[in-house]
Amino acid sequence: MLLEKIDEGLFKPDYENFSLVNLSNFVLKHFNAQINHAPYPLERFISGVSEGVEKIVFFLIDALGMSSLERILNKDRVFHEYVVLEATSVFPTTTSAAITSLLTASAPIEHGVLGYILYIRQLGTLLNMIELSSPIMGRVTSTLSNRELMFEKTVFEKLLEVGVRSFVLTSKTIRGSGLSNLINVGASIRSYQSFGDMFAKFRDILQESGPSFSFVYWGLLDSIGHKLGVNSEAFESELYWLLRMLSREILPVLPRNTLLIVLGDHGQIFTPWERETWWSWKDEVSTFFSVPPGGEMRMMHIYTNCSKAVIEYLNEKYRDRALVLTKEQAINQGLFGDTGSIAAASIERIGDVVLIAKENYSFYFKYTGKEESLKSKHGSLTLEELLVPLMVFRR
């Protein structure tokens, strides 16, 4: 996979063939549902991998980057037989944008979930796109429909149209949460309470009869990376035992004609506190802001009425720390997806200026003053954040 470099150490997602968007289009095509983009070319790498397949299962481990998986497998093979392919996440490399892309088979510019925090004009406020709440005021009363918040149908809805059932298995703590209510429409949703419970219910889903697509989500690895670091012993131990349990509890009972793909939504990069930049309304840069910036710590949507002045200021102060683009440049370069299929409402959610952190720098805005420094982050376009593995198992 040859990626297009947009700046030193920063690369564009491969929406043409090898992104999470293409992977879910592979599922749609396999079940003869309508596709939005070219399917990921699995058959090019594993001949006959989808022949006769009745069930496709994605086991998504939040924050499983290619580099993290390689560290584990270099220490312990874990599996006897497996194939690992690469895919790219989307931009920004964050859960809200990436999983929405995976579960709608569309790019962020199409589905409208273009980051963790976005300015939603109809509500007149910033919105945390995972919780659908304001990072400043908390709960938001919204009259917007699901389709006004996320502009595309889910893969589950599309599969249902051709008679294929779907199942989602997710943590009890996020079942029914804001984003979950958007991206899981059309699926039969089940939840687990613990590590062991997740694998028990994973096995139950595998025994469902008939053709199906299942999405199993584990989110704790991402939390460990944020709090303790992507290179921490806790992060590697969590990932190692997830893979060992998969090998022990799932692979031996994988039904015939089943395709299982273990994947991540993005990776993480270690971000030392010395390379953090903190902003608030007291800082000079805030005089350019119309509202507080959206996005997150490794990419920002900056909403402003004076884009040229903002870019000049940021390039003067932070050129070595961030790539700074206008909204038009980011869109025309295809960072959020193919420019041939843009949802008009998406455009207004993108910052007038888009900041993309370089190397392991990060940027914070103090919405409430209670923000915490995180040891590892994601959102930018380094290879650590962008490249995710596809571990393919076929019975």
C-alpha positions as CSV (number, residue, x, y, z in Angstrom):
1,M,0.0,0.0,0.0
2,L,1.6,3.3,-1.2
3,L,0.3,6.3,0.7
4,E,0.3,9.9,-0.5
5,K,2.4,12.1,1.8
6,I,0.8,15.5,2.6
7,D,3.6,16.8,4.8
8,E,6.7,15.4,6.5
9,G,5.5,12.3,8.5
10,L,1.8,12.9,7.6
11,F,-0.1,10.8,5.1
12,K,-3.5,10.8,3.4
13,P,-6.0,7.9,4.0
14,D,-6.3,5.6,1.1
15,Y,-10.1,6.0,0.4
16,E,-9.7,4.5,-3.1
17,N,-9.0,0.9,-2.1
18,F,-7.5,0.3,1.4
19,S,-9.4,2.2,4.0
20,L,-12.0,1.1,6.6
21,V,-14.6,2.6,4.2
22,N,-13.5,0.1,1.5
23,L,-13.6,-2.8,4.0
24,S,-17.3,-2.3,4.9
25,N,-18.0,-2.0,1.2
26,F,-16.5,-5.4,0.8
27,V,-19.1,-6.7,3.2
28,L,-21.9,-5.0,1.3
29,K,-20.7,-6.4,-2.0
30,H,-20.4,-9.9,-0.7
31,F,-24.0,-9.9,0.4
32,N,-25.2,-8.2,-2.9
33,A,-26.1,-5.0,-1.2
34,Q,-25.6,-1.5,-2.7
35,I,-22.1,-0.2,-2.3
36,N,-20.8,3.3,-2.0
37,H,-17.2,2.8,-2.8
38,A,-14.8,0.3,-4.2
39,P,-14.5,-2.8,-1.9
40,Y,-11.3,-3.6,-0.1
41,P,-9.5,-6.1,-2.4
42,L,-9.2,-9.0,0.1
43,E,-9.2,-11.6,-2.8
44,R,-6.1,-10.0,-4.2
45,F,-4.2,-11.0,-1.1
46,I,-6.0,-14.2,0.0
47,S,-7.4,-16.1,-3.0
48,G,-10.9,-17.5,-2.4
49,V,-11.2,-16.0,1.1
50,S,-14.8,-15.0,0.6
51,E,-15.9,-18.0,-1.5
52,G,-18.9,-19.7,0.2
53,V,-18.9,-17.4,3.2
54,E,-22.2,-17.1,5.0
55,K,-21.1,-15.1,8.0
56,I,-18.8,-12.1,8.3
57,V,-17.6,-10.9,11.7
58,F,-15.6,-7.8,12.6
59,F,-14.0,-7.8,16.0
60,L,-12.9,-4.2,16.4
61,I,-10.4,-3.4,19.2
62,D,-10.4,0.4,19.7
63,A,-6.9,1.9,19.3
64,L,-5.4,-1.2,17.7
65,G,-2.8,0.2,15.4
66,M,-0.6,-1.8,13.1
67,S,2.5,-0.8,15.1
68,S,1.0,-2.0,18.4
69,L,0.0,-5.4,16.9
70,E,3.5,-5.9,15.5
71,R,5.0,-5.3,18.9
72,I,2.9,-8.1,20.4
73,L,3.3,-10.6,17.6
74,N,7.1,-10.0,17.6
75,K,7.2,-11.2,21.2
76,D,4.7,-14.0,20.9
77,R,3.1,-15.4,17.8
78,V,-0.2,-16.0,19.7
79,F,-2.0,-17.6,16.7
80,H,-0.9,-20.7,14.7
81,E,-2.4,-19.6,11.4
82,Y,-3.3,-16.1,10.5
83,V,-2.9,-13.4,7.8
84,V,-2.4,-9.8,8.6
85,L,-3.2,-7.1,6.0
86,E,-3.1,-3.3,6.4
87,A,-5.8,-0.7,6.1
88,T,-5.9,3.0,6.7
89,S,-8.3,4.7,9.1
90,V,-10.0,7.9,8.0
91,F,-9.4,11.5,8.9
92,P,-9.5,12.4,11.6
93,T,-8.1,9.2,13.1
94,T,-10.6,9.1,15.9
95,T,-13.3,6.7,17.0
96,S,-16.3,8.8,16.2
97,A,-15.2,9.4,12.6
98,A,-13.6,5.9,12.0
99,I,-16.3,3.7,13.3
100,T,-19.1,5.7,11.7
101,S,-17.2,5.3,8.4
102,L,-16.9,1.6,9.0
103,L,-20.6,1.2,9.9
104,T,-21.9,3.4,7.1
105,A,-19.4,2.3,4.4
106,S,-18.9,6.0,3.7
107,A,-16.2,8.6,4.3
108,P,-16.5,11.4,6.9
109,I,-17.3,14.0,4.3
110,E,-20.3,11.9,3.4
111,H,-21.7,10.9,6.8
112,G,-20.9,14.1,8.6
113,V,-19.2,12.8,11.7
114,L,-16.0,14.6,11.1
115,G,-14.4,14.4,14.5
116,Y,-14.8,14.1,18.2
117,I,-16.2,17.6,18.8
118,L,-17.9,19.6,16.1
119,Y,-19.8,22.8,15.8
120,I,-23.4,22.0,14.8
121,R,-25.0,25.2,13.3
122,Q,-28.6,24.1,13.9
123,L,-27.9,23.7,17.6
124,G,-25.6,26.8,17.9
125,T,-23.1,24.9,19.9
126,L,-20.2,22.5,20.0
127,L,-21.3,18.8,20.2
128,N,-19.3,15.9,21.5
129,M,-20.2,13.4,18.7
130,I,-19.8,10.3,20.9
131,E,-22.1,11.4,23.8
132,L,-24.1,14.0,21.7
133,S,-23.6,16.5,24.5
134,S,-21.8,19.8,24.8
135,P,-18.2,19.8,26.1
136,I,-19.1,23.1,27.9
137,M,-22.7,22.9,28.9
138,G,-23.2,19.1,29.2
139,R,-26.6,17.8,28.0
140,V,-28.1,19.4,24.9
141,T,-31.7,19.4,24.1
142,S,-31.9,18.6,20.4
143,T,-34.7,18.4,17.9
144,L,-32.4,17.0,15.2
145,S,-33.2,13.6,13.8
146,N,-30.7,10.8,13.5
147,R,-30.3,11.6,9.8
148,E,-29.7,15.2,10.5
149,L,-26.8,14.3,12.7
150,M,-25.4,11.5,10.6
151,F,-26.3,11.7,6.9
152,E,-25.9,8.1,5.7
153,K,-27.7,4.8,6.2
154,T,-25.9,2.2,8.3
155,V,-24.5,-1.0,6.7
156,F,-27.0,-2.9,8.9
157,E,-29.9,-1.1,7.2
158,K,-28.5,-1.8,3.8
159,L,-28.0,-5.5,4.6
160,L,-31.5,-5.7,6.0
161,E,-32.8,-4.5,2.6
162,V,-31.3,-7.7,1.0
163,G,-32.5,-10.0,3.8
164,V,-29.2,-10.3,5.8
165,R,-29.4,-9.9,9.5
166,S,-26.8,-8.0,11.6
167,F,-25.7,-8.2,15.2
168,V,-23.8,-5.7,17.3
169,L,-22.1,-6.7,20.6
170,T,-20.9,-3.8,22.6
171,S,-20.2,-2.7,26.2
172,K,-23.2,-2.2,28.5
173,T,-21.8,1.2,29.4
174,I,-22.2,2.6,25.9
175,R,-25.2,0.7,24.6
176,G,-27.8,3.3,23.9
177,S,-25.4,6.2,24.1
178,G,-25.5,9.0,21.6
179,L,-23.3,7.8,18.8
180,S,-24.4,4.1,19.3
181,N,-27.9,5.1,18.6
182,L,-26.8,6.5,15.3
183,I,-24.5,3.9,14.0
184,N,-26.2,0.7,15.2
185,V,-29.6,1.3,13.5
186,G,-30.8,-1.9,11.7
187,A,-28.8,-4.4,13.9
188,S,-29.8,-6.6,16.8
189,I,-27.9,-5.1,19.7
190,R,-26.5,-7.1,22.6
191,S,-24.3,-5.9,25.4
192,Y,-21.7,-7.4,27.8
193,Q,-20.6,-6.4,31.3
194,S,-17.1,-7.8,31.4
195,F,-14.1,-9.3,29.6
196,G,-15.4,-12.9,30.0
197,D,-19.0,-11.9,29.3
198,M,-18.0,-10.4,26.0
199,F,-16.4,-13.6,24.8
200,A,-19.3,-15.7,26.0
201,K,-21.8,-13.6,24.0
202,F,-19.4,-13.5,21.1
203,R,-19.7,-17.3,20.9
204,D,-23.5,-17.0,21.1
205,I,-23.6,-14.7,18.1
206,L,-21.5,-17.1,16.1
207,Q,-24.2,-19.8,16.6
208,E,-26.9,-17.7,15.0
209,S,-28.3,-19.4,11.9
210,G,-28.4,-18.0,8.4
211,P,-26.2,-15.4,6.6
212,S,-25.2,-12.5,8.8
213,F,-22.8,-9.7,9.5
214,S,-21.7,-9.1,13.1
215,F,-19.8,-6.2,14.7
216,V,-18.1,-6.8,18.1
217,Y,-16.6,-3.8,19.9
218,W,-14.0,-3.7,22.7
219,G,-13.1,-0.1,23.8
220,L,-10.9,-0.5,27.0
221,L,-7.6,-0.6,25.1
222,D,-8.1,2.9,23.9
223,S,-8.7,4.1,27.5
224,I,-5.6,2.4,28.8
225,G,-3.5,4.0,26.0
226,H,-4.8,7.5,26.9
227,K,-4.2,7.1,30.6
228,L,-1.1,5.0,30.8
229,G,0.5,5.3,27.3
230,V,0.4,3.2,24.1
231,N,3.9,1.7,25.1
232,S,2.9,0.9,28.6
233,E,3.0,-2.6,30.1
234,A,-0.7,-2.3,30.8
235,F,-1.6,-1.5,27.2
236,E,0.5,-4.4,25.8
237,S,-0.8,-6.8,28.5
238,E,-4.4,-5.9,27.7
239,L,-3.9,-6.4,23.9
240,Y,-2.0,-9.7,24.5
241,W,-4.7,-11.2,26.6
242,L,-7.4,-10.1,24.2
243,L,-5.7,-11.9,21.4
244,R,-5.0,-15.0,23.6
245,M,-8.6,-15.2,24.6
246,L,-9.6,-14.8,21.0
247,S,-7.3,-17.7,20.1
248,R,-8.7,-19.8,22.9
249,E,-12.4,-19.0,23.1
250,I,-13.4,-17.9,19.6
251,L,-11.2,-19.5,16.9
252,P,-11.9,-23.1,18.0
253,V,-15.7,-22.6,17.7
254,L,-15.7,-20.5,14.5
255,P,-18.4,-22.0,12.4
256,R,-17.7,-23.3,8.9
257,N,-18.0,-20.7,6.1
258,T,-17.3,-17.8,8.5
259,L,-14.9,-15.0,7.9
260,L,-13.6,-13.2,11.0
261,I,-11.6,-10.0,10.7
262,V,-9.9,-8.5,13.8
263,L,-9.2,-4.8,13.3
264,G,-8.6,-1.4,14.8
265,D,-10.3,1.9,14.1
266,H,-7.1,3.9,14.6
267,G,-3.7,3.7,16.4
268,Q,-2.2,5.9,19.1
269,I,1.0,7.8,19.4
270,F,2.9,8.7,22.6
271,T,2.6,12.4,23.3
272,P,4.9,13.8,26.0
273,W,3.6,16.6,28.1
274,E,6.5,18.8,27.1
275,R,5.1,18.9,23.6
276,E,1.6,19.9,24.6
277,T,0.2,23.3,23.8
278,W,-2.6,24.6,26.0
279,W,-5.0,27.3,24.9
280,S,-7.8,29.1,26.6
281,W,-9.8,32.3,26.1
282,K,-7.0,34.1,27.9
283,D,-4.5,33.4,25.1
284,E,-3.9,35.6,22.1
285,V,-4.8,32.9,19.6
286,S,-8.4,32.9,20.9
287,T,-9.1,36.4,19.6
288,F,-9.4,34.7,16.2
289,F,-12.0,32.2,17.3
290,S,-15.7,32.5,16.6
291,V,-16.4,29.7,18.9
292,P,-14.0,27.3,20.8
293,P,-12.2,24.9,18.4
294,G,-13.6,21.5,17.7
295,G,-11.8,18.3,16.8
296,E,-9.4,17.0,19.5
297,M,-5.9,17.2,20.7
298,R,-4.1,15.9,17.6
299,M,-6.4,17.8,15.1
300,M,-8.5,20.8,15.5
301,H,-11.4,22.4,13.6
302,I,-10.8,26.1,14.1
303,Y,-14.0,28.1,13.4
304,T,-13.1,31.7,12.5
305,N,-14.1,34.7,10.3
306,C,-10.5,35.5,9.5
307,S,-8.9,32.3,8.1
308,K,-5.9,34.1,6.5
309,A,-4.9,35.8,9.7
310,V,-5.3,32.6,11.7
311,I,-3.1,30.6,9.3
312,E,-0.4,33.4,9.3
313,Y,-0.5,33.5,13.1
314,L,-0.3,29.7,13.5
315,N,2.4,29.3,11.0
316,E,4.5,32.0,12.7
317,K,4.1,30.4,16.1
318,Y,3.6,26.7,15.5
319,R,4.9,25.8,12.1
320,D,7.2,23.1,13.5
321,R,4.3,21.6,15.5
322,A,1.4,21.5,13.1
323,L,0.3,21.5,9.5
324,V,-2.3,24.2,9.0
325,L,-4.8,24.2,6.1
326,T,-7.8,26.1,5.0
327,K,-11.1,24.2,4.9
328,E,-10.9,24.3,1.1
329,Q,-7.4,22.9,1.1
330,A,-8.4,20.0,3.4
331,I,-11.4,19.2,1.3
332,N,-9.7,19.5,-2.0
333,Q,-6.9,17.2,-0.9
334,G,-9.5,14.6,-0.1
335,L,-8.5,14.3,3.6
336,F,-12.1,13.7,4.7
337,G,-12.9,11.6,1.7
338,D,-13.5,11.7,-2.1
339,T,-14.4,15.2,-3.1
340,G,-16.9,13.8,-5.7
341,S,-19.4,13.0,-3.0
342,I,-19.6,15.7,-0.4
343,A,-22.6,16.2,1.9
344,A,-23.3,19.9,1.8
345,A,-24.1,19.9,5.6
346,S,-20.7,18.4,6.2
347,I,-18.9,21.4,4.9
348,E,-20.1,23.7,7.6
349,R,-19.0,21.3,10.3
350,I,-15.4,21.4,9.1
351,G,-13.3,24.2,10.6
352,D,-12.5,27.2,8.5
353,V,-8.9,26.3,9.4
354,V,-7.8,22.7,10.0
355,L,-4.9,22.1,12.3
356,I,-3.1,18.7,12.0
357,A,-0.5,18.0,14.7
358,K,3.0,16.9,13.5
359,E,5.3,14.3,15.1
360,N,4.1,13.8,18.7
361,Y,2.9,17.4,19.4
362,S,-0.6,18.0,20.7
363,F,-3.0,20.9,21.3
364,Y,-5.6,21.5,24.0
365,F,-8.3,24.0,24.4
366,K,-9.6,24.6,28.0
367,Y,-13.4,24.3,27.6
368,T,-14.0,24.0,31.3
369,G,-10.6,24.0,32.9
370,K,-11.0,20.3,33.9
371,E,-9.3,18.9,30.9
372,E,-6.5,16.3,31.6
373,S,-3.2,15.6,29.9
374,L,-3.3,12.2,28.1
375,K,-0.2,10.2,27.6
376,S,-1.1,8.9,24.2
377,K,-3.4,10.4,21.6
378,H,-4.7,10.1,18.1
379,G,-6.5,12.2,15.5
380,S,-3.6,13.2,13.2
381,L,-2.2,11.4,10.2
382,T,1.1,9.8,11.3
383,L,1.5,6.2,10.4
384,E,1.1,5.2,14.0
385,E,-2.4,6.7,14.0
386,L,-3.4,6.0,10.5
387,L,-2.4,2.3,9.8
388,V,-4.6,-0.4,11.3
389,P,-4.3,-4.2,11.0
390,L,-6.8,-6.6,9.5
391,M,-6.2,-10.0,11.0
392,V,-8.1,-12.4,8.8
393,F,-9.3,-15.9,9.9
394,R,-11.4,-18.1,7.7
395,R,-13.2,-21.4,8.4
